[in-house]
């Protein structure tokens, strides 16, 4: 009996530690180093992992245990987030939320069970490191005997395709330029949409209307990139395929801010999975992959003797990257033509109210079924008239020859219903943004202004989101899949990223089945870092051993979403020197302006203002200030302003209070009263886009001061400026900005 008991115990232990499906610990070692890379002909700083970009593809089988040893050889701290993966919260890899940053030469091990299968990816969640090369593919294979195994899909050759982009600029500088409304990226992308270009295109009225509604030029992406990459290069060849072969492409959009169109020279593209989850196969001509989404697609090699291009094109169509499948003469995809930006601007004008809100005019847009950017696609011209006449947006974008995937077409291969007896909590978010100051938020609050959202384990969260901005936002939930309510009933697809287009209203739902603090944010890196996120936090969760001081951690995460950004510009002209220094974040702005004449008649002046932007569009800013000036003027009578008050032009040191307000045509109106009761009103506008590189500007105020200027942009940081200033006279010189 004793031997029998011992035998049963040993058998139990064997089953426990050596499961029938051969579960095992799969270890990877990742060495993270600062490096120099050259993607565009110029050596630049990047981050390599195990010597390359992207990071190595990590492959597991469902049931394995992942053990990833991170060896940080950089000077900065780092982290790794496992995108779309179900894991313990402490392994999620968000600095100051689920762990502290991994310090230089500090050993750190991520360890978690593999509970799913499909195509996923991993990336740094520390600062801008993702943009510098810290991203890679995660492949979770189905275990042997999996009942969801699909013959002809799961047993064909597969190739991970990691899409990304590269900028030669420091990503922190990119972010700063975006916040300062620097239009260098638009110049590089040929997307300025100046008045001269508007006149040439017959869209002068469109341009005027655009600025009358206080909008900047139309754009579909924020950043100019020097190179677009696929598996770390612009072109890859896979020759070992013949006619009739099917290939599974595991497409991962690891770009920091670029959406990618997918097109194939060999015919149709069959979508078979999205965000790691199987869907019923759907055949399309093309699809767009949102930032951080994954799509598994199957393509077929039509004939021998040819190599068929599979192309990824960024949404702004400023480049592309490709792979070639098969061996022989290259069969190319027709490149996507240049966007018609003024057509997009006209559409935007029609949709934008004067208060900055969007008006969908009752169209109730959802699930990518109506792409408003279609008006900019020259390849869709033959279909647009038919589409508008039919008003049938339930099938695909463009009802003619080009069939484009949308979320309504996705249907899970298995029921995805949530527990019917679970309590349901409804949440609503409005996706808000301000392109002029590059502030991105939910319900007009950045992460720094938001507490964690407390949720209960076991409840169902049903979230409705309305995008009240003119940019797409790929909203990502950590640690969970959510159901997309798309008309497929109990077969609603499961995703972890939802691309929400302008004016769309979409609903998702998920069960709170894993305790912890889970980040929910826009996955455009620069939008997330500008504040577009929230944290779901389960109540009564156990302490996190990787985060010793949670109370200090969350404020650090919040602070990262609302950093101060600096801008300085200085004009070295023949009549003097003038410039501006500004530091600002999501709400506050501190500016100092100076003017220095080159003779005693002109003197000098320094004005400093501290203001806070009010309202969703941030057109209104009350401020306090201090003005110091010294001049030697001969005509004292000229020192009276338009109200008959002496304006102290000779010498003054005065405190002030006032406000600035952005008027139609992007004209800034400023009202300021000094501590002696003197009032000054002014109007000004900078950076009027006259041509692609020529900018105009003006200033006039009730102190009888005025200025006119023209500036020609030479490079990102230099220009030539000529101007007339009522105090300093005519001048021409070099304009420097940072």
C-alpha positions as CSV (number, residue, x, y, z in Angstrom):
1,X,0.0,0.0,0.0
2,X,2.9,2.3,0.9
3,X,4.5,1.6,-2.5
4,X,1.2,2.2,-4.3
5,X,0.8,5.6,-2.5
6,X,4.4,6.5,-3.4
7,X,3.8,5.5,-7.1
8,X,0.7,7.6,-7.3
9,X,2.5,10.6,-5.8
10,X,5.4,10.2,-8.2
11,X,2.9,10.0,-11.1
12,X,1.1,13.1,-9.9
13,X,4.4,15.0,-9.7
14,X,5.4,13.8,-13.2
15,X,2.1,15.1,-14.6
16,X,2.5,18.4,-12.8
17,X,6.1,19.1,-13.9
18,X,6.2,17.3,-17.3
19,X,2.9,18.0,-19.1
20,X,1.8,15.8,-22.0
21,X,2.2,18.7,-24.5
22,X,5.9,19.1,-23.5
23,X,5.7,22.5,-21.9
24,X,9.1,24.0,-21.4
25,X,10.9,27.1,-20.3
26,X,12.2,28.9,-23.4
27,X,15.0,31.4,-22.6
28,X,16.3,34.3,-24.6
29,X,19.1,36.7,-23.7
30,X,18.8,40.2,-25.0
31,X,21.8,42.6,-25.0
32,X,20.7,46.2,-25.3
33,X,23.3,48.7,-26.5
34,X,23.6,52.2,-27.9
35,X,24.8,52.0,-31.4
36,X,25.4,53.8,-34.6
37,X,23.2,53.0,-37.6
38,X,23.0,54.2,-41.2
39,X,19.7,53.9,-42.9
40,X,19.8,57.1,-45.0
41,X,23.4,57.7,-45.8
42,X,24.1,59.5,-42.5
43,X,25.4,57.7,-39.4
44,X,23.0,58.3,-36.5
45,X,22.5,57.1,-33.0
46,X,20.2,54.1,-32.5
47,X,19.6,51.2,-30.1
48,X,20.5,47.7,-31.1
49,X,19.5,44.5,-29.4
50,X,21.8,41.5,-30.0
51,X,23.6,43.6,-32.6
52,X,20.7,44.5,-34.8
53,X,17.5,46.4,-35.6
54,X,14.8,45.2,-35.2
55,X,15.2,43.2,-32.1
56,X,15.3,39.4,-32.5
57,X,12.2,37.5,-33.3
58,X,11.2,35.5,-30.2
59,X,9.3,32.3,-30.9
60,X,7.3,30.3,-28.3
61,X,4.6,27.6,-28.3
62,X,1.4,28.0,-26.4
63,X,2.0,26.4,-23.0
64,X,5.7,27.4,-22.8
65,X,7.1,29.6,-20.1
66,X,9.0,32.6,-21.5
67,X,12.1,33.6,-19.7
68,X,13.8,36.7,-21.2
69,X,17.0,38.0,-19.6
70,X,17.6,41.7,-20.4
71,X,21.2,42.9,-20.2
72,X,21.1,46.7,-20.4
73,X,24.4,48.0,-21.7
74,X,23.1,51.5,-22.4
75,X,23.6,54.6,-20.3
76,X,19.8,55.1,-19.9
77,X,17.3,52.9,-18.2
78,X,15.0,50.7,-20.3
79,X,12.1,48.3,-20.3
80,X,10.2,45.8,-22.5
81,X,6.5,45.7,-23.0
82,X,4.9,42.5,-24.4
83,X,2.3,43.9,-26.7
84,X,-1.0,42.0,-26.7
85,X,0.3,39.3,-24.3
86,X,-1.7,38.0,-21.3
87,X,0.7,38.0,-18.4
88,X,1.0,39.0,-14.7
89,X,0.9,42.7,-14.4
90,X,4.4,43.0,-12.9
91,X,5.8,41.6,-16.2
92,X,4.0,44.1,-18.4
93,X,7.0,46.4,-18.8
94,X,5.7,49.9,-18.2
95,X,8.2,52.0,-16.2
96,X,6.8,53.6,-13.1
97,X,3.5,51.7,-13.5
98,X,4.5,48.0,-13.4
99,X,8.2,48.2,-12.7
100,X,11.1,50.5,-12.3
101,X,13.4,51.1,-15.3
102,X,16.1,48.5,-15.8
103,X,19.3,50.3,-14.9
104,X,22.6,50.0,-16.6
105,X,24.2,46.6,-16.0
106,X,21.3,45.7,-13.7
107,X,20.2,42.1,-14.4
108,X,16.5,41.8,-15.1
109,X,14.3,38.8,-16.1
110,X,10.8,38.8,-17.5
111,X,9.1,35.5,-16.9
112,X,5.5,34.6,-17.9
113,X,3.5,31.7,-19.2
114,X,2.4,31.7,-22.9
115,X,-1.4,31.4,-22.7
116,X,-2.3,32.3,-26.3
117,X,-1.1,31.8,-29.9
118,X,-0.7,34.2,-32.8
119,X,1.4,37.2,-34.0
120,X,2.4,39.7,-31.4
121,X,5.4,42.0,-30.8
122,X,7.5,43.6,-28.1
123,X,9.0,47.0,-27.7
124,X,10.5,49.4,-25.2
125,X,8.0,51.5,-23.2
126,X,10.7,53.9,-22.0
127,X,10.7,57.3,-23.5
128,X,11.4,57.4,-27.3
129,X,13.5,54.2,-27.4
130,X,10.9,52.4,-29.6
131,X,11.6,55.0,-32.3
132,X,15.3,54.3,-32.0
133,X,15.0,50.6,-32.8
134,X,13.7,48.7,-29.8
135,X,11.0,46.6,-31.3
136,X,10.7,43.0,-32.5
137,X,8.4,40.2,-33.4
138,X,6.8,37.7,-31.0
139,X,5.5,34.5,-32.6
140,X,3.3,32.2,-30.4
141,X,2.7,28.9,-32.3
142,X,-0.3,26.7,-31.7
143,X,0.5,23.6,-29.6
144,X,0.3,20.2,-31.2
145,X,-3.3,18.9,-31.4
146,X,-4.8,22.4,-30.9
147,X,-8.5,22.1,-31.9
148,X,-8.3,25.5,-33.6
149,X,-5.6,24.3,-36.0
150,X,-6.6,25.3,-39.6
151,X,-5.3,23.2,-42.5
152,X,-4.0,25.3,-45.3
153,X,-3.4,28.2,-42.9
154,X,-1.5,27.1,-39.9
155,X,0.6,24.5,-41.8
156,X,2.0,26.8,-44.6
157,X,5.3,28.7,-44.5
158,X,5.1,31.9,-42.5
159,X,7.3,35.0,-42.6
160,X,7.2,37.7,-39.9
161,X,7.2,41.2,-41.4
162,X,8.1,44.0,-39.0
163,X,7.2,47.3,-40.5
164,X,8.8,50.4,-39.1
165,X,10.3,53.8,-39.9
166,X,13.5,55.7,-39.3
167,X,14.2,59.4,-38.6
168,X,17.7,60.9,-38.6
169,X,16.5,63.3,-35.9
170,X,16.6,62.7,-32.2
171,X,13.0,61.5,-31.4
172,X,13.0,63.9,-28.4
173,X,13.7,66.7,-30.9
174,X,10.9,65.4,-33.2
175,X,8.5,65.6,-30.3
176,X,9.7,69.1,-29.4
177,X,9.3,70.3,-33.0
178,X,5.7,68.9,-33.1
179,X,4.8,70.8,-29.9
180,X,6.3,74.0,-31.4
181,X,4.3,73.7,-34.6
182,X,7.5,73.7,-36.7
183,X,6.5,73.0,-40.3
184,X,9.8,71.5,-41.4
185,X,8.2,68.1,-41.7
186,X,5.5,69.5,-44.0
187,X,8.2,71.0,-46.2
188,X,10.0,67.7,-46.5
189,X,6.8,65.9,-47.3
190,X,5.7,68.5,-49.8
191,X,2.6,69.0,-47.7
192,X,2.7,72.7,-46.7
193,X,-0.4,73.7,-48.6
194,X,0.7,77.3,-48.9
195,X,-1.4,80.1,-50.5
196,X,0.6,80.0,-53.7
197,X,0.0,76.2,-54.0
198,X,-3.7,76.7,-53.2
199,X,-4.0,79.3,-56.0
200,X,-2.2,77.0,-58.4
201,X,-4.6,74.2,-57.5
202,X,-7.7,76.3,-57.7
203,X,-8.2,76.1,-53.9
204,X,-7.7,79.6,-52.7
205,X,-11.1,79.7,-51.1
206,X,-10.4,76.4,-49.5
207,X,-7.2,77.7,-47.9
208,X,-8.9,80.8,-46.6
209,X,-11.8,78.8,-45.2
210,X,-9.3,76.5,-43.5
211,X,-7.5,79.3,-41.7
212,X,-10.8,81.2,-41.0
213,X,-11.7,78.1,-38.9
214,X,-8.4,78.4,-37.2
215,X,-7.0,75.2,-38.6
216,X,-3.5,74.3,-39.8
217,X,-2.9,72.5,-43.1
218,X,-4.3,69.1,-43.8
219,X,-2.1,66.1,-42.9
220,X,-2.5,62.4,-42.3
221,X,0.7,61.9,-40.4
222,X,2.8,64.0,-38.1
223,X,6.5,63.2,-38.9
224,X,8.7,63.1,-41.9
225,X,10.8,59.9,-42.0
226,X,14.0,59.4,-43.9
227,X,13.4,55.7,-44.4
228,X,10.7,53.1,-44.2
229,X,11.8,49.6,-43.2
230,X,10.6,46.0,-43.4
231,X,12.6,43.6,-41.2
232,X,15.2,46.3,-40.9
233,X,15.7,47.1,-44.6
234,X,13.9,48.7,-47.5
235,X,13.8,45.5,-49.6
236,X,13.9,41.8,-48.9
237,X,13.8,38.8,-51.3
238,X,12.3,35.4,-50.5
239,X,13.1,33.3,-53.6
240,X,12.2,29.8,-52.4
241,X,8.5,29.8,-53.6
242,X,7.0,28.4,-56.7
243,X,3.6,28.7,-58.5
244,X,0.7,27.7,-56.3
245,X,2.5,28.1,-53.0
246,X,0.7,29.9,-50.3
247,X,2.7,32.1,-47.8
248,X,1.5,33.4,-44.4
249,X,2.8,36.9,-43.8
250,X,2.8,37.9,-40.1
251,X,2.6,41.7,-40.5
252,X,3.5,43.8,-37.5
253,X,3.3,47.6,-37.6
254,X,6.1,48.5,-35.2
255,X,6.2,52.1,-36.5
256,X,6.1,54.9,-33.9
257,X,3.6,56.9,-35.9
258,X,3.1,55.5,-39.4
259,X,0.1,53.6,-40.7
260,X,0.9,51.3,-43.6
261,X,-1.1,50.3,-46.7
262,X,-0.5,46.7,-47.8
263,X,-0.7,45.8,-51.5
264,X,0.4,42.7,-53.5
265,X,1.4,42.3,-57.1
266,X,0.3,38.7,-57.2
267,X,-3.4,39.3,-56.6
268,X,-5.8,39.2,-53.6
269,X,-4.8,39.3,-50.0
270,X,-6.6,37.0,-47.6
271,X,-6.8,38.2,-44.0
272,X,-6.8,35.3,-41.5
273,X,-5.9,36.9,-38.2
274,X,-5.8,40.3,-36.5
275,X,-3.9,41.2,-33.3
276,X,-3.0,37.6,-32.7
277,X,-6.6,36.3,-33.0
278,X,-8.0,34.1,-35.7
279,X,-10.7,35.5,-37.9
280,X,-12.8,33.9,-40.7
281,X,-10.8,34.4,-43.9
282,X,-11.7,37.5,-45.8
283,X,-10.3,38.4,-49.3
284,X,-9.4,42.0,-50.1
285,X,-7.4,44.0,-52.5
286,X,-5.6,46.0,-49.8
287,X,-5.7,46.9,-46.2
288,X,-4.3,49.5,-43.9
289,X,-2.4,48.5,-40.7
290,X,-2.8,50.9,-37.8
291,X,0.1,51.7,-35.6
292,X,0.9,48.7,-33.4
293,X,-1.7,46.4,-35.1
294,X,-0.8,43.0,-36.4
295,X,-2.4,41.2,-39.3
296,X,-1.8,37.7,-40.6
297,X,-2.5,37.5,-44.3
298,X,-2.1,34.7,-46.9
299,X,-0.9,35.4,-50.4
300,X,-0.5,33.0,-53.3
301,X,2.4,32.8,-55.9
302,X,0.6,32.9,-59.3
303,X,3.3,31.7,-61.7
304,X,6.9,30.5,-61.8
305,X,9.6,32.7,-63.3
306,X,8.4,35.8,-61.4
307,X,9.0,37.5,-58.1
308,X,5.9,39.2,-56.8
309,X,6.2,42.4,-54.8
310,X,4.4,42.8,-51.4
311,X,4.6,46.5,-50.6
312,X,4.0,48.5,-47.4
313,X,3.3,52.2,-48.1
314,X,3.0,54.8,-45.3
315,X,-0.3,56.6,-45.3
316,X,1.4,59.9,-46.3
317,X,2.9,58.1,-49.3
318,X,6.4,59.5,-48.8
319,X,8.1,56.2,-49.4
320,X,7.7,52.5,-49.2
321,X,9.3,49.2,-48.4
322,X,8.8,45.8,-50.0
323,X,9.5,42.1,-50.0
324,X,9.6,39.9,-53.2
325,X,8.1,36.4,-53.1
326,X,9.3,33.9,-55.7
327,X,12.3,33.8,-58.1
328,X,12.5,35.6,-61.4
329,X,11.4,38.8,-63.1
330,X,10.0,41.3,-60.6
331,X,6.3,41.9,-60.8
332,X,5.8,45.3,-59.2
333,X,2.8,46.9,-57.4
334,X,1.6,50.2,-58.8
335,X,2.9,52.8,-56.4
336,X,0.2,54.7,-54.5
337,X,-0.1,58.2,-56.0
338,X,0.5,61.5,-54.2
339,X,-2.3,62.6,-51.9
340,X,-4.5,65.4,-53.0
341,X,-4.2,67.5,-49.8
342,X,-6.4,70.4,-50.9
343,X,-9.3,68.0,-51.5
344,X,-8.7,66.7,-47.9
345,X,-8.6,70.3,-46.6
346,X,-11.9,71.0,-48.3
347,X,-13.4,68.0,-46.7
348,X,-12.0,69.0,-43.3
349,X,-13.5,72.5,-43.7
350,X,-16.9,71.0,-44.2
351,X,-16.6,68.9,-41.2
352,X,-15.2,71.4,-38.7
353,X,-17.4,73.8,-36.8
354,X,-16.2,77.2,-35.8
355,X,-15.8,76.1,-32.2
356,X,-13.4,73.4,-33.2
357,X,-15.7,70.4,-32.8
358,X,-16.4,68.0,-35.7
359,X,-19.8,67.6,-37.3
360,X,-20.5,64.2,-38.8
361,X,-23.7,65.5,-40.3
362,X,-25.6,62.5,-39.1
363,X,-23.4,59.9,-40.9
364,X,-22.7,57.9,-37.8
365,X,-19.3,56.7,-38.9
366,X,-17.9,53.5,-37.3
367,X,-15.4,50.7,-37.8
368,X,-13.4,52.3,-40.7
369,X,-16.4,51.8,-43.0
370,X,-16.1,55.3,-44.3
371,X,-12.6,56.6,-44.7
372,X,-12.9,60.4,-45.0
373,X,-9.4,60.5,-46.5
374,X,-10.7,58.7,-49.6
375,X,-11.2,62.1,-51.2
376,X,-7.4,62.5,-51.2
377,X,-6.7,59.2,-52.9
378,X,-6.3,59.6,-56.7
379,X,-6.6,55.9,-57.3
380,X,-10.2,56.0,-55.9
381,X,-11.5,58.8,-58.2
382,X,-13.5,56.5,-60.4
383,X,-15.3,55.1,-57.3
384,X,-16.0,58.2,-55.2
385,X,-19.1,59.3,-57.2
386,X,-20.6,55.9,-57.0
387,X,-19.9,55.6,-53.3
388,X,-21.5,58.9,-52.5
389,X,-24.5,58.1,-54.5
390,X,-25.0,54.8,-52.8
391,X,-24.2,55.9,-49.3
392,X,-23.4,52.2,-48.8
393,X,-20.6,52.2,-46.3
394,X,-21.2,48.7,-44.9
395,X,-19.2,46.7,-47.4
396,X,-15.9,48.3,-48.1
397,X,-14.2,51.6,-48.8
398,X,-14.9,52.0,-52.5
399,X,-17.5,49.8,-54.0
400,X,-15.9,49.5,-57.4
401,X,-12.8,47.5,-58.2
402,X,-10.7,48.1,-55.0
403,X,-11.9,46.2,-52.0
404,X,-10.4,47.5,-48.8
405,X,-10.7,45.8,-45.4
406,X,-12.6,47.4,-42.6
407,X,-13.4,46.2,-39.0
408,X,-17.0,45.3,-39.9
409,X,-15.6,42.4,-42.1
410,X,-13.8,40.8,-39.2
411,X,-15.5,37.7,-37.7
412,X,-14.0,35.5,-35.0
413,X,-13.7,31.8,-35.7
414,X,-15.1,31.1,-32.2
415,X,-17.7,32.7,-30.0
416,X,-16.2,35.5,-27.9
417,X,-19.2,36.3,-25.6
418,X,-18.4,37.5,-22.1
419,X,-20.0,36.1,-18.9
420,X,-23.7,37.1,-18.9
421,X,-24.0,37.3,-15.2
422,X,-21.1,39.7,-14.8
423,X,-21.9,43.3,-13.8
424,X,-21.5,45.8,-16.7
425,X,-19.9,49.2,-16.3
426,X,-20.2,51.7,-19.2
427,X,-17.5,54.2,-19.9
428,X,-17.3,57.0,-22.5
429,X,-14.3,58.7,-23.8
430,X,-14.0,61.6,-26.2
431,X,-10.7,61.6,-28.1
432,X,-9.6,65.2,-28.1
433,X,-6.6,67.0,-29.6
434,X,-5.0,70.2,-30.6
435,X,-2.8,70.2,-33.6
436,X,-1.7,73.8,-33.2
437,X,0.0,73.0,-29.8
438,X,0.2,69.3,-30.2
439,X,-1.7,68.3,-27.1
440,X,-3.5,65.0,-27.2
441,X,-6.0,63.9,-24.5
442,X,-9.1,62.0,-23.5
443,X,-12.1,64.1,-22.5
444,X,-9.7,67.2,-22.8
445,X,-7.5,65.9,-20.0
446,X,-4.0,64.6,-20.4
447,X,-2.7,61.7,-18.3
448,X,-1.0,64.1,-16.0
449,X,-4.4,65.5,-15.1
450,X,-6.1,62.2,-14.5
451,X,-6.3,59.7,-11.6
452,X,-6.3,56.0,-12.2
453,X,-9.7,54.6,-13.1
454,X,-10.6,52.0,-10.4
455,X,-12.3,48.9,-11.7
456,X,-13.5,45.7,-10.1
457,X,-12.1,42.3,-11.0
458,X,-14.8,40.3,-12.7
459,X,-16.8,43.2,-14.1
460,X,-17.3,43.9,-17.8
461,X,-16.1,47.2,-19.1
462,X,-18.0,48.5,-22.1
463,X,-16.2,51.5,-23.5
464,X,-17.6,53.9,-26.2
465,X,-15.1,56.2,-27.8
466,X,-15.8,59.2,-30.1
467,X,-12.9,60.7,-32.0
468,X,-13.5,64.4,-32.0
469,X,-10.1,65.2,-33.7
470,X,-8.9,65.2,-37.3
471,X,-6.3,62.5,-36.7
472,X,-6.6,58.7,-36.4
473,X,-5.9,57.2,-33.0
474,X,-4.9,53.5,-32.5
475,X,-6.1,52.9,-28.9
476,X,-4.3,50.0,-27.2
477,X,-5.3,48.2,-24.0
478,X,-2.5,46.4,-22.1
479,X,-3.0,42.8,-20.8
480,X,-6.4,42.1,-22.3
481,X,-8.2,41.5,-25.6
482,X,-11.5,43.3,-26.1
483,X,-14.5,42.5,-28.2
484,X,-15.2,45.0,-31.0
485,X,-18.9,45.5,-31.3
486,X,-19.1,45.3,-35.1
487,X,-22.4,43.5,-35.9
488,X,-21.0,40.0,-35.8
489,X,-22.9,39.1,-32.6
490,X,-21.3,36.4,-30.5
491,X,-18.5,36.1,-33.1
492,X,-17.3,39.7,-32.6
493,X,-13.6,39.8,-33.2
494,X,-11.1,40.1,-30.4
495,X,-8.4,42.8,-30.6
496,X,-6.1,44.8,-28.4
497,X,-5.8,47.8,-30.7
498,X,-8.6,49.7,-32.3
499,X,-7.9,52.3,-34.9
500,X,-10.5,55.1,-34.5
501,X,-10.8,57.4,-37.4
502,X,-11.9,61.0,-37.3
503,X,-15.6,61.5,-36.3
504,X,-16.0,57.7,-35.6
505,X,-17.8,56.3,-32.6
506,X,-16.8,52.8,-31.7
507,X,-17.6,50.5,-28.8
508,X,-15.4,47.8,-27.3
509,X,-15.9,45.5,-24.2
510,X,-13.8,43.3,-22.1
511,X,-13.8,41.4,-18.8
512,X,-11.6,42.6,-16.0
513,X,-10.0,39.2,-15.5
514,X,-6.4,40.1,-14.5
515,X,-5.6,42.3,-11.6
516,X,-3.1,45.1,-11.8
517,X,-2.6,48.6,-13.4
518,X,-3.2,48.4,-17.1
519,X,-2.2,51.2,-19.5
520,X,-4.8,52.3,-22.1
521,X,-3.4,54.7,-24.6
522,X,-3.0,55.9,-28.2
523,X,-0.1,53.9,-29.6
524,X,1.1,56.7,-31.8
525,X,4.2,57.3,-29.7
526,X,4.1,61.1,-29.9
527,X,0.4,61.2,-29.0
528,X,1.0,58.9,-26.0
529,X,3.9,61.0,-24.8
530,X,1.7,64.2,-25.3
531,X,-0.8,62.8,-22.8
532,X,-3.4,60.6,-24.6
533,X,-3.8,57.8,-22.1
534,X,-5.4,56.4,-18.9
535,X,-4.7,53.7,-16.4
536,X,-7.3,51.0,-15.4
537,X,-6.5,49.8,-11.9
538,X,-8.2,46.9,-10.2
539,X,-9.3,47.4,-6.7
540,X,-7.5,45.7,-3.8
541,X,-4.7,44.3,-5.9
542,X,-1.7,42.7,-4.3
543,X,1.5,44.8,-4.0
544,X,3.9,44.7,-7.0
545,X,7.4,43.5,-6.0
546,X,8.9,45.3,-9.0
547,X,7.5,48.7,-7.9
548,X,8.5,49.3,-4.3
549,X,6.9,52.8,-4.1
550,X,3.7,52.9,-6.2
551,X,2.7,56.3,-4.9
552,X,5.9,57.8,-6.3
553,X,5.7,55.7,-9.5
554,X,2.4,56.9,-11.0
555,X,3.3,60.7,-10.7
556,X,6.5,59.9,-12.6
557,X,4.5,58.2,-15.4
558,X,2.1,61.2,-15.4
559,X,5.0,63.7,-15.6
560,X,6.4,61.9,-18.7
561,X,3.2,62.7,-20.5
562,X,3.4,66.4,-19.8
563,X,7.0,67.4,-20.2
564,X,8.1,71.0,-20.8
565,X,9.2,71.7,-24.4
566,X,11.6,74.5,-25.4
567,X,11.8,76.8,-28.4
568,X,14.2,79.6,-29.2
569,X,14.4,81.8,-32.3
570,X,16.8,84.7,-32.9
571,X,17.1,87.0,-35.8
572,X,20.5,88.6,-36.5
573,X,19.6,91.6,-38.7
574,X,21.3,94.7,-39.9
575,X,19.0,96.9,-37.8
576,X,19.2,94.9,-34.5
577,X,18.6,91.7,-32.8
578,X,15.2,90.2,-31.8
579,X,14.1,86.9,-30.6
580,X,11.9,84.7,-28.4
581,X,12.5,82.0,-25.9
582,X,9.5,79.7,-24.9
583,X,9.0,76.8,-22.5
584,X,5.6,75.2,-22.5
585,X,3.6,72.1,-21.6
586,X,0.0,71.0,-22.1
587,X,-1.5,74.0,-20.3
588,X,1.2,76.5,-19.4
589,X,3.4,78.8,-21.5
590,X,6.4,80.9,-20.3
591,X,7.8,83.2,-23.0
592,X,10.5,85.9,-23.1
593,X,10.8,88.2,-26.1
594,X,13.6,90.7,-26.7
595,X,14.4,93.5,-29.1
596,X,17.8,95.2,-29.2
597,X,18.5,98.2,-31.5
598,X,22.0,98.9,-32.8
599,X,22.0,102.5,-31.8
600,X,21.0,104.6,-28.8
601,X,17.9,105.8,-30.4
602,X,16.4,102.4,-30.5
603,X,17.5,101.0,-27.1
604,X,16.2,97.6,-25.9
605,X,13.1,95.9,-24.6
606,X,12.4,92.6,-22.8
607,X,8.9,91.2,-22.2
608,X,8.1,88.1,-20.2
609,X,4.7,86.4,-19.9
610,X,3.4,83.4,-18.0
611,X,0.0,82.1,-19.2
612,X,-2.3,79.2,-18.9
613,X,-4.3,77.9,-21.9
614,X,-8.0,77.5,-21.3
615,X,-10.5,75.4,-23.2
616,X,-10.3,72.3,-25.4
617,X,-8.9,74.1,-28.4
618,X,-6.7,76.3,-26.2
619,X,-7.5,79.5,-28.1
620,X,-7.7,81.6,-24.9
621,X,-4.8,82.2,-22.6
622,X,-4.9,84.6,-19.6
623,X,-1.4,85.7,-18.5
624,X,0.7,87.8,-16.2
625,X,3.8,89.5,-17.3
626,X,6.7,92.0,-16.8
627,X,7.9,94.5,-19.4
628,X,11.2,96.3,-19.1
629,X,12.4,98.7,-21.8
630,X,14.9,101.6,-22.3
631,X,14.9,103.9,-25.3
632,X,15.9,107.5,-26.0
633,X,13.2,109.1,-28.2
634,X,13.1,112.8,-29.3
635,X,9.4,113.3,-30.0
636,X,7.7,113.0,-26.6
637,X,4.2,113.6,-28.1
638,X,4.6,110.4,-30.1
639,X,4.7,108.5,-26.8
640,X,1.0,108.6,-26.4
641,X,-1.0,105.5,-27.4
642,X,-4.2,105.4,-29.4
643,X,-6.1,105.9,-26.1
644,X,-4.2,109.1,-25.3
645,X,-2.3,107.5,-22.5
646,X,1.5,107.9,-22.1
647,X,3.0,104.6,-23.0
648,X,6.4,105.0,-21.3
649,X,8.4,104.2,-24.3
650,X,11.5,105.9,-22.9
651,X,12.0,103.7,-19.9
652,X,9.7,101.5,-17.9
653,X,9.6,98.5,-15.7
654,X,6.0,97.4,-15.4
655,X,3.9,94.4,-14.3
656,X,0.9,93.5,-16.4
657,X,-2.1,91.2,-16.7
658,X,-4.0,90.3,-19.8
659,X,-5.1,87.6,-22.2
660,X,-4.3,86.3,-25.7
661,X,-7.0,84.9,-28.0
662,X,-6.7,83.2,-31.4
663,X,-9.0,84.8,-33.9
664,X,-10.1,83.4,-37.2
665,X,-7.3,83.4,-39.8
666,X,-5.0,82.3,-36.9
667,X,-4.5,86.0,-35.9
668,X,-3.5,86.4,-32.2
669,X,-5.3,89.2,-30.4
670,X,-3.7,90.3,-27.2
671,X,-5.0,92.7,-24.5
672,X,-2.7,93.8,-21.7
673,X,-3.1,96.3,-18.9
674,X,-0.1,97.5,-16.9
675,X,0.0,98.3,-13.2
676,X,-0.2,102.0,-13.9
677,X,-3.4,101.5,-15.8
678,X,-2.0,101.8,-19.3
679,X,-3.8,99.6,-21.8
680,X,-2.3,97.9,-24.9
681,X,-4.1,96.0,-27.5
682,X,-2.4,94.2,-30.3
683,X,-2.8,91.9,-33.4
684,X,-0.2,89.6,-34.8
685,X,0.3,86.6,-37.0
686,X,3.5,84.7,-37.7
687,X,4.3,82.0,-40.2
688,X,1.7,82.8,-42.9
689,X,2.5,80.2,-45.5
690,X,2.9,82.2,-48.7
691,X,4.8,79.6,-50.6
692,X,6.3,76.2,-49.7
693,X,9.3,78.0,-48.0
694,X,8.3,81.6,-47.8
695,X,6.5,82.8,-44.6
696,X,5.0,86.2,-43.9
697,X,4.1,87.9,-40.6
698,X,2.8,91.2,-39.1
699,X,2.3,92.9,-35.8
700,X,0.4,96.1,-34.9
701,X,-0.6,97.5,-31.5
702,X,-2.2,100.5,-29.9
703,X,1.2,101.9,-28.8
704,X,1.5,102.7,-32.5
705,X,4.1,100.0,-33.0
706,X,4.0,97.8,-36.1
707,X,6.1,95.3,-38.0
708,X,6.0,93.5,-41.3
709,X,8.3,90.6,-42.2
710,X,9.2,87.9,-44.7
711,X,11.2,84.8,-43.9
712,X,12.6,82.2,-46.4
713,X,13.2,78.8,-44.8
714,X,16.6,77.4,-45.8
715,X,16.9,74.4,-43.5
716,X,15.3,73.1,-40.3
717,X,17.1,75.6,-38.2
718,X,18.1,78.5,-40.5
719,X,16.4,81.0,-42.7
720,X,16.8,84.5,-44.2
721,X,14.5,87.2,-42.9
722,X,13.8,90.7,-44.0
723,X,11.5,93.0,-42.0
724,X,10.4,96.6,-41.2
725,X,10.0,97.5,-37.6
726,X,8.5,100.9,-36.6
727,X,11.1,101.4,-33.9
728,X,14.1,99.7,-35.4
729,X,13.6,100.4,-39.1
730,X,14.5,98.2,-42.1
731,X,16.6,95.1,-41.5
732,X,17.7,91.9,-43.2
733,X,19.6,89.0,-41.8
734,X,19.9,85.4,-40.7
735,X,17.0,83.8,-38.7
736,X,18.0,81.0,-36.4
737,X,15.6,78.7,-34.6
738,X,15.6,75.6,-32.4
